[in-house]
Amino acid sequence: MVRRTFWMLVGAGLGAWMVLKVQQAASRLTPAGAAGTLRRQVRHLGNDLSAAVAEGRRAKQATEHELRQVARSRPAIDAGARATEELPVRR
């Protein structure tokens, strides 16, 4: 009798959990649920894009700073003379 009660309670718990999951999935498939999902994804994409642009700007500024330091440390080159060394290239 105890085993039957145990398994009945396990079945009822799993049934309740399944109903909850099905309701959640159904709400995501409604037009309002799909719009909410799309809105969150677009917002996330916008945040990622903003972060990428900011990171690119920081990298550009750091590279420019390095190149300016190298250029300042070198003597001026005559207009007709050619530089024998090249500036370091960051890859």
C-alpha positions in Angstrom: 0.0 0.0 0.0 2.9 2.4 0.8 4.5 1.7 -2.5 1.3 2.5 -4.4 0.8 5.7 -2.5 4.4 6.7 -3.2 4.1 6.1 -6.9 0.8 7.8 -7.1 2.3 10.9 -5.5 5.3 10.7 -7.8 2.9 10.5 -10.8 0.9 13.4 -9.5 4.0 15.5 -9.0 5.3 14.7 -12.5 1.9 15.4 -14.0 1.7 18.9 -12.3 5.2 19.6 -13.5 4.3 18.6 -17.1 1.2 20.8 -17.0 3.3 23.7 -15.9 5.9 23.2 -18.7 3.2 22.8 -21.4 1.5 26.0 -20.2 4.8 27.8 -20.4 5.5 26.5 -23.9 2.0 27.4 -25.0 2.4 31.0 -23.7 5.7 31.4 -25.6 3.9 30.3 -28.8 1.2 33.0 -28.6 1.7 36.2 -30.6 2.3 38.2 -27.4 4.8 35.6 -26.2 6.6 35.5 -29.5 6.8 39.3 -29.5 8.3 39.3 -26.0 10.9 36.8 -27.1 11.7 38.8 -30.2 11.9 42.0 -28.2 14.4 40.4 -25.7 16.5 39.1 -28.5 16.7 42.4 -30.3 17.6 44.2 -27.1 20.3 41.6 -26.4 21.7 42.0 -29.9 21.7 45.8 -29.5 23.6 45.5 -26.3 26.2 43.2 -27.9 26.6 45.5 -30.8 27.1 48.6 -28.6 29.7 46.6 -26.6 31.5 45.6 -29.8 31.6 49.1 -31.1 33.0 50.4 -27.7 35.6 47.7 -27.7 36.6 48.6 -31.2 37.0 52.3 -30.4 39.1 51.5 -27.3 41.4 49.2 -29.5 41.7 51.9 -32.1 42.6 54.5 -29.6 45.2 52.3 -28.0 46.8 51.5 -31.4 46.8 55.2 -32.4 48.5 56.0 -29.1 51.2 53.4 -29.6 51.8 54.6 -33.2 52.0 58.3 -32.1 54.5 57.3 -29.4 56.7 55.5 -32.0 56.4 58.4 -34.4 57.4 61.0 -31.7 60.4 59.0 -30.7 61.8 59.0 -34.2 63.7 61.9 -35.7 62.1 63.8 -38.5 62.6 62.4 -42.0 63.5 64.6 -44.9 60.9 64.8 -47.7 63.2 63.1 -50.1 64.5 60.4 -47.8 62.8 57.1 -47.2 62.3 55.5 -43.8 64.4 52.3 -43.4 62.2 51.0 -40.6 58.5 50.4 -40.7 56.1 51.1 -37.9 55.1 48.0 -36.0 52.0 46.4 -37.3 49.5 45.1 -34.8 47.6 42.1 -36.0 
